């Protein structure tokens, strides 16, 4: 069991605490999102994964981020509604956060330290994805252009463990 992962936490857009200790035993897909990004159609694919596998133990968590070309102009107050209306999102979203730089959220500091990317640990764009197994171990990092459906085989394998 990876206790470090389960010590992490973040807030919802409305300020409620999300404790990662509540994610024990779940497969977790963490994605930095942006509603105005050209990759925003991936919201629909992420929602499809959420709908298909949530009862088997998958948690999709969207982390809105405005660090890439200002593509997340929504506020914490409006982000959930915009994602639901425009993309049908029902999976949990967090407050807006930074994924790079001096204000990087601890969740992304941790994930990047465990799963560096092609260009080092820095996240290069919106919709970078991190898959975490049921024990809280970061399993795999996926490039922004990897579609949600292309992660399905890895998700199913982790759900069967």
C-alpha positions as CSV (number, residue, x, y, z in Angstrom):
1,X,0.0,0.0,0.0
2,X,1.4,3.4,-1.0
3,X,0.7,5.5,2.0
4,X,2.3,8.7,0.4
5,X,-0.4,8.8,-2.3
6,X,-3.2,8.3,0.3
7,X,-1.9,11.3,2.3
8,X,-2.6,13.7,-0.6
9,X,-5.6,15.9,-0.7
10,X,-7.2,18.6,-2.8
11,X,-10.4,20.6,-2.7
12,X,-13.5,20.5,-4.9
13,X,-14.3,23.7,-6.8
14,X,-16.6,24.5,-3.9
15,X,-14.0,24.1,-1.2
16,X,-14.9,20.7,0.1
17,X,-11.9,18.5,0.9
18,X,-11.1,15.4,-1.2
19,X,-8.9,13.1,0.8
20,X,-7.1,10.6,-1.2
21,X,-7.3,8.2,1.7
22,X,-11.0,7.8,0.5
23,X,-9.6,6.4,-2.7
24,X,-8.1,3.3,-1.2
25,X,-8.8,0.2,-3.2
26,X,-9.8,2.2,-6.3
27,X,-8.0,2.6,-9.7
28,X,-7.6,6.4,-10.1
29,X,-7.2,8.3,-13.4
30,X,-6.0,11.8,-12.8
31,X,-6.2,14.3,-15.7
32,X,-5.3,18.0,-15.9
33,X,-8.2,19.5,-17.9
34,X,-9.1,22.7,-19.7
35,X,-12.5,23.5,-21.2
36,X,-11.2,25.7,-24.0
37,X,-8.4,23.3,-25.1
38,X,-8.5,21.7,-28.5
39,X,-8.3,18.4,-26.7
40,X,-11.5,19.2,-24.7
41,X,-13.5,16.6,-26.6
42,X,-11.6,14.1,-24.5
43,X,-14.0,15.0,-21.7
44,X,-16.6,12.8,-23.4
45,X,-14.1,9.9,-23.5
46,X,-13.2,10.4,-19.9
47,X,-16.9,10.4,-19.0
48,X,-17.5,7.2,-21.0
49,X,-14.7,5.5,-18.9
50,X,-16.3,6.9,-15.7
51,X,-19.7,5.5,-16.6
52,X,-18.5,2.2,-17.8
53,X,-16.0,1.4,-15.0
54,X,-17.0,3.3,-11.9
55,X,-19.0,0.4,-10.4
56,X,-15.9,-1.8,-10.8
57,X,-13.7,0.7,-8.9
58,X,-12.5,3.4,-11.3
59,X,-12.3,7.0,-10.2
60,X,-11.7,9.7,-12.8
61,X,-10.6,13.0,-11.3
62,X,-10.4,16.1,-13.4
63,X,-8.0,18.8,-12.3
64,X,-8.8,22.1,-14.1
65,X,-5.6,24.0,-15.0
66,X,-5.1,27.4,-16.7
67,X,-1.4,27.2,-17.2
68,X,-1.5,26.4,-20.9
69,X,-2.4,29.3,-23.1
70,X,-5.2,30.4,-20.8
71,X,-7.4,27.6,-21.9
72,X,-9.3,27.2,-18.6
73,X,-10.9,30.6,-18.1
74,X,-13.7,29.2,-16.0
75,X,-13.7,29.9,-12.2
76,X,-14.1,27.4,-9.4
77,X,-17.7,28.6,-9.2
78,X,-18.6,27.8,-12.9
79,X,-16.3,24.9,-13.9
80,X,-18.5,22.0,-12.9
81,X,-21.6,23.5,-14.6
82,X,-19.7,24.3,-17.9
83,X,-18.2,20.8,-17.9
84,X,-21.6,19.2,-17.4
85,X,-23.5,21.3,-19.9
86,X,-20.8,21.3,-22.7
87,X,-19.3,17.9,-22.2
88,X,-21.7,15.8,-20.1
89,X,-19.2,15.5,-17.2
90,X,-20.4,13.8,-14.0
91,X,-17.0,12.6,-12.7
92,X,-15.5,14.7,-9.9
93,X,-13.5,17.8,-10.6
94,X,-11.2,19.6,-8.3
95,X,-10.5,23.3,-7.7
96,X,-8.2,24.9,-10.3
97,X,-4.6,24.2,-9.7
98,X,-1.1,24.5,-11.1
99,X,0.6,21.4,-12.5
100,X,4.0,23.0,-13.2
101,X,6.1,25.8,-11.6
102,X,6.6,27.0,-8.1
103,X,2.9,26.6,-7.2
104,X,2.6,23.0,-8.5
105,X,-0.1,21.2,-6.5
106,X,1.3,18.4,-4.3
107,X,-0.7,15.8,-6.2
108,X,1.2,16.7,-9.4
109,X,4.6,17.1,-7.6
110,X,4.2,13.6,-6.4
111,X,2.9,12.0,-9.7
112,X,5.6,13.7,-11.7
113,X,8.3,12.6,-9.3
114,X,7.2,9.0,-9.8
115,X,6.4,9.1,-13.5
116,X,8.5,11.5,-15.5
117,X,7.5,12.3,-19.1
118,X,9.2,12.4,-22.4
119,X,10.4,16.0,-21.7
120,X,11.3,15.3,-18.1
121,X,8.8,15.5,-15.3
122,X,7.2,18.8,-16.6
123,X,3.7,18.5,-17.9
124,X,3.7,19.8,-21.4
125,X,0.0,20.4,-22.1
126,X,-3.6,19.9,-21.0
127,X,-5.0,16.4,-20.7
128,X,-1.9,14.7,-19.5
129,X,-3.1,11.6,-17.7
130,X,-1.8,9.6,-14.7
131,X,-3.2,6.1,-13.9
132,X,-2.8,4.9,-10.3
133,X,-3.4,1.3,-9.2
134,X,-5.6,0.0,-6.3
135,X,-2.6,0.2,-4.0
136,X,-2.0,3.9,-4.6
137,X,1.1,3.2,-6.9
138,X,1.4,5.5,-9.9
139,X,1.2,3.0,-12.8
140,X,1.5,4.9,-16.0
141,X,1.6,8.4,-17.5
142,X,0.0,9.2,-20.8
143,X,0.6,12.1,-23.2
144,X,-2.1,14.7,-23.8
145,X,-2.9,13.3,-27.3
146,X,-3.6,9.8,-25.9
147,X,-7.3,9.4,-26.1
148,X,-9.2,8.1,-23.1
149,X,-10.4,5.0,-25.0
150,X,-6.7,4.0,-25.6
151,X,-6.2,3.7,-21.9
152,X,-9.0,1.2,-21.5
153,X,-6.9,-1.9,-21.7
154,X,-4.6,-0.6,-18.9
155,X,-7.6,0.4,-16.8
156,X,-9.3,-3.0,-17.2
157,X,-6.0,-4.8,-16.3
158,X,-5.7,-2.8,-13.1
159,X,-9.3,-3.3,-12.2
160,X,-8.9,-7.1,-12.4
161,X,-5.9,-7.0,-10.0
